[in-house]
Amino acid sequence: MAELMDSARKLGWVLLNCTVRFIFMFINNFVAIPSYCLYLILLQPLRIWDSPTFWYIEGIMFKWMLAMVSSWGWVAGYTVTEWGDDVRPFSEDEAMVIVNHQATGDVCTLMMCLQDKGTVVRKMMWLMDHVFKYTNFGLVSLIHGDFFIKQGKTHRDKQLIYLKDHLDRYYQSRDRKWIVLFPEGGFLRKRRETSQAFAKKNSLPHLTHVTLPRLGATQVILRTLGAQQENGSVSSESGPPSQSGYKRKGLQWVVDVTIAYPQARPMDIQTWIFGYRPPTVTHVHYRVYPIKEVPVDTAPLTDWLYQRFVEKEDLLTHFYATGSFPPAKGQKEMPSRAMTLDPVWLCFIQSLAFASGYMWYRVLQYAYCWVF
């Protein structure tokens, strides 16, 4: 009987915690997202008069929005430990970021671990599945200039044309630096069986913790954002000037990100919202490649990209067996560092969101009474 009562108390606490978190996040979204949109509507004259300053301000607010999402996980005890290369020295350079994809929580994890990487968050562009457009955060991403891609053979060719057009129109004009994509083209649990069948048919490596990546979006990004050299790789030489006036260097790096969850149990967005999982440390491994090492032509780029995901498979296999990533060549152990967020700063961002929501409520209320 005592065990039953104890279980009932724990269940009651979990349900209460989930309910309180859901109510808070509903209100958080209800005040923050409209405030973000109303601020940008108010600043539209600045967009016409001084576009770089407008997108600078928008980038700051976008980073704050992502910080709010990060705070949901942070409060629940969902933290990040980082491994491998330190990417902070490259935060002001242009880079393409390739990430393995296991669940919707991968996006939340990246939102958190990139918060302390200089201007990366406010100057980044995301490539996400089109279903994210219809989530609570879809409107913010749409305004920011992220690209929503439809999956499937019937859409593939058109989507790549749309992606190139999107990059031409928005990447440089909005002073973007990092572009994030998930080359696998879907969640691990959905694509694993198909990927393994394709690998078996074509004598490719059998992968369990990742799937074989798709080439299309990666190749379009490399060809659009970097100049091709005679040897088939991407040049890091300066490109045309950006809207802010300085001469762009183009893509300089490829940042290879591998996300690992304890016991291979990925987190989804529902976990971040309701917080029903015990405190969890997600592990993120970085490896940086100079853009000159990355080919652009189809066959060598396919081989290069496949090799990166074979390496991801090895990293994840080692992590799930030992709890740590393997050391790089010449090292005895792989150094790790806990990624931290300033709770005072997070409280400030949340307070600003609620204060903005109240301010806009009063402004709209006054405007309504004045008109009617």
C-alpha positions as CSV (number, residue, x, y, z in Angstrom):
1,M,0.0,0.0,0.0
2,A,2.8,2.4,0.9
3,E,4.5,1.7,-2.5
4,L,1.2,2.4,-4.3
5,M,0.8,5.7,-2.4
6,D,4.4,6.6,-3.2
7,S,3.9,5.9,-6.9
8,A,0.6,7.9,-6.9
9,R,2.4,10.9,-5.3
10,K,5.2,10.7,-7.9
11,L,2.6,10.5,-10.7
12,G,0.7,13.4,-9.3
13,W,3.8,15.5,-9.1
14,V,4.8,14.7,-12.7
15,L,1.3,15.6,-13.9
16,L,1.3,18.8,-11.9
17,N,4.7,19.7,-13.2
18,C,3.7,19.0,-16.8
19,T,0.5,21.1,-16.4
20,V,2.3,24.1,-14.9
21,R,5.1,24.0,-17.6
22,F,2.5,23.7,-20.4
23,I,0.5,26.7,-19.1
24,F,3.7,28.8,-18.7
25,M,5.0,27.9,-22.2
26,F,1.6,28.6,-23.7
27,I,1.6,32.1,-22.1
28,N,5.3,32.5,-23.0
29,N,4.5,31.9,-26.6
30,F,1.4,33.9,-26.5
31,V,3.2,37.1,-25.4
32,A,6.6,36.6,-27.0
33,I,5.7,35.7,-30.6
34,P,3.2,38.5,-31.2
35,S,5.6,40.9,-29.5
36,Y,8.4,39.9,-31.9
37,C,6.1,40.4,-34.9
38,L,4.7,43.7,-33.6
39,Y,8.2,45.1,-33.0
40,L,9.2,44.2,-36.6
41,I,6.0,45.8,-38.0
42,L,6.9,49.0,-36.1
43,L,10.4,48.9,-37.5
44,Q,9.3,48.5,-41.2
45,P,10.3,52.1,-42.1
46,L,13.8,51.3,-40.8
47,R,13.9,48.2,-43.1
48,I,13.4,50.5,-46.1
49,W,15.7,53.2,-44.9
50,D,18.5,51.1,-43.4
51,S,18.0,47.4,-44.0
52,P,21.3,46.1,-42.4
53,T,20.3,47.8,-39.1
54,F,16.8,46.3,-39.3
55,W,18.1,42.8,-39.7
56,Y,20.7,43.4,-36.9
57,I,17.9,44.2,-34.5
58,E,15.8,41.3,-35.8
59,G,18.7,39.0,-35.2
60,I,19.0,40.1,-31.6
61,M,15.3,39.4,-31.0
62,F,15.6,36.1,-32.8
63,K,18.4,35.1,-30.5
64,W,16.3,36.0,-27.5
65,M,13.4,33.9,-28.9
66,L,15.7,30.9,-29.2
67,A,17.0,31.6,-25.7
68,M,13.5,31.3,-24.3
69,V,13.2,27.9,-25.9
70,S,16.6,27.0,-24.4
71,S,15.3,28.1,-21.0
72,W,12.5,25.5,-21.1
73,G,15.0,22.7,-21.2
74,W,17.5,24.4,-18.9
75,V,14.9,24.7,-16.1
76,A,14.0,21.0,-16.5
77,G,17.6,20.0,-16.1
78,Y,18.3,19.3,-19.8
79,T,21.9,20.4,-20.3
80,V,24.6,19.9,-23.0
81,T,28.2,18.7,-22.8
82,E,30.3,19.6,-25.8
83,W,33.2,17.5,-27.2
84,G,35.7,17.9,-30.0
85,D,36.7,21.1,-31.8
86,D,36.0,24.4,-30.2
87,V,33.8,26.2,-32.8
88,R,33.7,29.6,-31.1
89,P,36.8,30.9,-33.0
90,F,34.9,30.4,-36.2
91,S,31.7,32.1,-35.1
92,E,32.3,35.2,-37.2
93,D,33.2,33.1,-40.4
94,E,30.7,31.7,-42.8
95,A,30.0,28.0,-42.3
96,M,27.7,25.2,-43.3
97,V,26.6,23.0,-40.3
98,I,25.7,19.4,-40.9
99,V,23.9,17.5,-38.1
100,N,22.6,14.0,-37.6
101,H,18.8,13.9,-37.0
102,Q,17.1,11.7,-34.5
103,A,14.1,13.7,-33.2
104,T,12.5,17.2,-32.9
105,G,14.6,17.8,-29.8
106,D,17.7,18.0,-32.0
107,V,16.6,21.6,-33.0
108,C,16.1,22.6,-29.3
109,T,19.5,21.1,-28.4
110,L,21.2,23.2,-31.1
111,M,19.2,26.3,-30.0
112,M,20.8,25.8,-26.6
113,C,24.3,24.9,-27.4
114,L,24.8,27.7,-29.9
115,Q,23.7,30.4,-27.5
116,D,27.3,31.1,-26.3
117,K,28.8,31.0,-29.8
118,G,29.0,34.8,-30.5
119,T,26.8,36.1,-33.2
120,V,26.0,32.6,-34.6
121,V,22.4,32.4,-33.5
122,R,21.3,35.7,-34.7
123,K,23.1,35.4,-38.0
124,M,22.2,31.7,-38.8
125,M,19.8,30.3,-41.3
126,W,18.0,27.0,-40.7
127,L,16.9,24.4,-43.2
128,M,14.0,22.5,-41.6
129,D,11.2,20.2,-42.6
130,H,8.1,22.1,-43.9
131,V,6.0,20.8,-41.0
132,F,7.9,23.1,-38.7
133,K,6.3,26.0,-40.5
134,Y,3.0,25.1,-38.9
135,T,4.4,25.0,-35.3
136,N,4.2,27.8,-32.8
137,F,7.7,28.9,-33.8
138,G,7.0,28.7,-37.6
139,L,6.0,32.3,-38.0
140,V,9.2,33.5,-36.3
141,S,11.4,31.3,-38.5
142,L,9.5,32.4,-41.6
143,I,10.2,36.1,-40.8
144,H,13.8,35.4,-40.0
145,G,14.3,33.8,-43.4
146,D,14.7,30.2,-42.6
147,F,13.9,27.7,-45.4
148,F,11.3,25.0,-45.0
149,I,11.9,22.0,-47.3
150,K,9.4,19.4,-48.4
151,Q,10.7,15.8,-48.4
152,G,10.0,13.1,-51.0
153,K,10.9,12.4,-54.6
154,T,8.0,14.2,-56.0
155,H,9.1,17.5,-54.5
156,R,12.9,17.1,-54.5
157,D,13.9,18.8,-57.8
158,K,11.6,21.8,-57.3
159,Q,12.7,22.2,-53.6
160,L,16.3,22.4,-54.7
161,I,15.5,25.2,-57.2
162,Y,13.5,27.0,-54.4
163,L,16.4,26.6,-52.0
164,K,18.9,28.2,-54.5
165,D,16.5,31.0,-55.1
166,H,16.0,31.5,-51.3
167,L,19.8,31.6,-50.7
168,D,20.3,34.1,-53.5
169,R,17.6,36.4,-52.2
170,Y,18.1,36.2,-48.4
171,Y,21.4,34.8,-47.3
172,Q,23.7,37.7,-48.1
173,S,21.0,40.5,-48.0
174,R,20.3,39.5,-44.4
175,D,24.0,39.0,-43.5
176,R,23.7,35.4,-42.6
177,K,26.9,33.5,-41.5
178,W,26.0,29.9,-40.6
179,I,23.5,27.7,-42.4
180,V,22.3,24.6,-40.6
181,L,20.9,21.5,-42.3
182,F,20.1,17.8,-41.5
183,P,21.4,15.9,-44.6
184,E,19.7,12.7,-43.7
185,G,16.4,14.3,-44.7
186,G,14.3,12.9,-41.9
187,F,14.3,11.3,-38.4
188,L,16.5,8.3,-37.8
189,R,13.5,6.1,-36.7
190,K,11.7,6.8,-40.0
191,R,14.6,6.5,-42.4
192,R,16.8,3.8,-40.9
193,E,15.1,0.8,-42.6
194,T,15.0,2.4,-46.0
195,S,18.6,3.6,-45.7
196,Q,19.8,0.2,-44.7
197,A,18.0,-1.4,-47.7
198,F,19.6,1.1,-50.0
199,A,23.0,0.5,-48.5
200,K,22.7,-3.2,-48.9
201,K,21.6,-2.9,-52.6
202,N,24.5,-0.6,-53.4
203,S,27.2,-2.2,-51.3
204,L,27.4,0.8,-49.0
205,P,28.2,0.7,-45.2
206,H,25.5,-0.6,-42.9
207,L,24.6,2.1,-40.5
208,T,22.5,1.8,-37.3
209,H,22.8,5.1,-35.4
210,V,22.6,7.4,-38.5
211,T,21.3,7.0,-42.0
212,L,22.9,7.7,-45.4
213,P,22.7,11.4,-46.1
214,R,21.1,12.9,-49.1
215,L,23.2,15.1,-51.4
216,G,20.9,17.7,-52.9
217,A,20.6,20.5,-50.3
218,T,24.3,20.2,-49.4
219,Q,25.5,20.5,-53.0
220,V,23.2,23.5,-53.6
221,I,24.5,25.3,-50.6
222,L,28.1,24.7,-51.6
223,R,27.6,25.8,-55.1
224,T,25.6,28.9,-54.2
225,L,27.6,30.2,-51.3
226,G,31.1,29.3,-52.4
227,A,33.0,29.7,-55.6
228,Q,34.1,26.4,-57.3
229,Q,37.7,25.9,-58.0
230,E,39.2,23.9,-60.9
231,N,39.9,20.9,-58.6
232,G,36.2,20.6,-57.8
233,S,36.4,22.0,-54.2
234,V,35.0,25.2,-52.9
235,S,37.1,28.4,-52.9
236,S,37.3,30.5,-49.8
237,E,38.3,33.6,-51.7
238,S,36.3,36.8,-51.2
239,G,32.9,37.1,-52.9
240,P,30.7,40.1,-53.7
241,P,30.1,42.7,-51.1
242,S,27.2,42.2,-48.7
243,Q,24.5,44.7,-48.1
244,S,26.3,45.9,-45.0
245,G,29.2,47.1,-47.3
246,Y,32.1,44.7,-46.6
247,K,33.4,42.1,-49.0
248,R,32.2,38.6,-48.1
249,K,34.6,35.7,-47.8
250,G,32.0,33.1,-48.6
251,L,31.9,29.7,-46.9
252,Q,35.0,29.0,-44.9
253,W,34.2,25.9,-42.9
254,V,32.0,22.9,-42.6
255,V,31.0,22.2,-39.0
256,D,30.1,18.5,-38.5
257,V,27.9,18.2,-35.5
258,T,27.0,14.8,-33.9
259,I,24.3,14.7,-31.3
260,A,24.2,11.8,-28.8
261,Y,21.5,11.1,-26.2
262,P,22.1,8.8,-23.2
263,Q,21.0,5.2,-23.8
264,A,20.2,6.3,-27.4
265,R,16.9,7.8,-26.3
266,P,16.4,11.0,-28.3
267,M,14.4,13.9,-26.9
268,D,11.5,15.4,-28.7
269,I,9.9,18.8,-28.4
270,Q,7.2,17.3,-26.1
271,T,9.8,16.4,-23.6
272,W,11.2,20.0,-23.6
273,I,7.7,21.4,-23.2
274,F,6.4,19.0,-20.4
275,G,9.7,18.2,-18.8
276,Y,8.6,14.7,-17.8
277,R,12.0,13.1,-18.3
278,P,14.5,13.3,-15.5
279,P,17.4,15.7,-15.9
280,T,19.4,14.6,-18.9
281,V,22.8,15.6,-20.4
282,T,22.8,15.6,-24.2
283,H,26.3,15.3,-25.7
284,V,27.3,17.3,-28.8
285,H,30.5,16.5,-30.8
286,Y,32.0,19.1,-33.2
287,R,34.5,18.5,-36.0
288,V,35.5,21.4,-38.3
289,Y,36.7,21.0,-41.9
290,P,38.2,23.8,-44.0
291,I,35.9,24.4,-47.0
292,K,38.8,23.8,-49.4
293,E,38.7,20.1,-48.4
294,V,35.1,19.7,-49.4
295,P,34.4,18.7,-53.1
296,V,31.4,20.0,-55.0
297,D,31.1,17.6,-57.9
298,T,28.5,15.0,-57.4
299,A,30.6,11.8,-57.1
300,P,33.4,13.1,-54.8
301,L,30.9,15.1,-52.7
302,T,28.8,11.9,-52.2
303,D,31.8,10.0,-51.1
304,W,32.9,12.8,-48.8
305,L,29.4,13.1,-47.2
306,Y,29.0,9.4,-46.8
307,Q,32.4,9.2,-45.0
308,R,31.3,11.9,-42.6
309,F,28.2,9.8,-41.6
310,V,30.3,6.7,-41.3
311,E,32.4,8.6,-38.9
312,K,29.3,9.7,-37.0
313,E,28.3,6.0,-36.8
314,D,31.7,5.2,-35.2
315,L,31.4,8.1,-32.8
316,L,27.9,7.1,-31.7
317,T,28.8,3.4,-31.4
318,H,31.7,4.3,-29.1
319,F,29.6,6.8,-27.1
320,Y,26.8,4.3,-26.5
321,A,29.3,1.7,-25.4
322,T,31.4,3.9,-23.1
323,G,29.5,7.1,-22.4
324,S,32.2,9.3,-24.1
325,F,33.4,10.0,-27.6
326,P,36.7,8.5,-28.7
327,P,39.8,10.7,-28.7
328,A,41.2,12.1,-31.9
329,K,44.4,10.8,-33.4
330,G,47.3,11.6,-31.2
331,Q,45.2,12.2,-28.1
332,K,44.7,9.9,-25.1
333,E,41.3,11.2,-24.3
334,M,38.7,13.5,-25.8
335,P,38.3,16.7,-23.8
336,S,34.7,17.8,-22.9
337,R,33.2,20.9,-21.5
338,A,29.8,21.7,-20.0
339,M,27.9,24.3,-21.9
340,T,26.4,26.8,-19.5
341,L,23.7,29.4,-19.7
342,D,23.5,32.4,-17.4
343,P,20.2,32.1,-15.4
344,V,20.1,35.8,-14.7
345,W,20.2,36.5,-18.5
346,L,17.5,33.9,-19.1
347,C,15.3,35.6,-16.4
348,F,15.9,38.9,-18.1
349,I,14.9,37.6,-21.5
350,Q,11.7,36.1,-20.0
351,S,10.9,39.2,-18.1
352,L,11.4,41.3,-21.2
353,A,9.0,39.0,-23.1
354,F,6.2,39.3,-20.6
355,A,6.8,43.1,-20.2
356,S,6.6,43.5,-24.0
357,G,3.4,41.4,-24.1
358,Y,1.8,43.6,-21.5
359,M,3.0,46.8,-23.3
360,W,1.6,45.7,-26.6
361,Y,-1.7,44.7,-25.0
362,R,-2.1,48.2,-23.5
363,V,-1.1,49.8,-26.8
364,L,-3.6,47.7,-28.8
365,Q,-6.3,48.3,-26.2
366,Y,-5.7,52.0,-26.3
367,A,-5.8,52.0,-30.2
368,Y,-9.0,50.0,-30.2
369,C,-10.7,52.4,-27.7
370,W,-9.4,55.4,-29.8
371,V,-10.8,54.0,-33.0
372,F,-14.1,52.7,-31.7
